[in-house]
Amino acid sequence: MRGQLDEAVDKVANSMSQSTLIEGERQEMRQQIDTLKESKKLLQRTMSEQLTNLKIQLESLKEERKRCDDAIKVVTVENERLQKLCESEQKRN
């Protein structure tokens, strides 16, 4: 009987020890999950900020391109005017 009682006490002690280990692992996993959630939020925030900055840069580049296209049109018109003027002068001479 004493042997059975000792065996039962050992089993309970082992079970409690395993339970404590499992609880520690569970808490560690929960902390890892919380850390991952925070990392995800930070990554999403960072990506959102980068996306906003890229949109701003794109708008700026679009405006710059429009200004360049407008400048090219002005230069093209002026070039055509000067070519016609040169042709007129060559015909006079």
C-alpha angles and dihedrals in degrees: 000000000000090000091052091049092050090048091050091048090050091050091050091048091049091047091050091048091050090046090053091049092048091049090051091050090048092053091047091051091048089053090049090050091050090049091050091050091052091046090051092051091049092048091049091049092048093048091048091052091047091049090051090050091049091051090051091049091048092052090048091050091048090053091047091049090051090052090049092048090050091049091049090052091051092048091046092052091046091048091051090048091051092047090053090047090051091049090050092050092048091052090052092052 
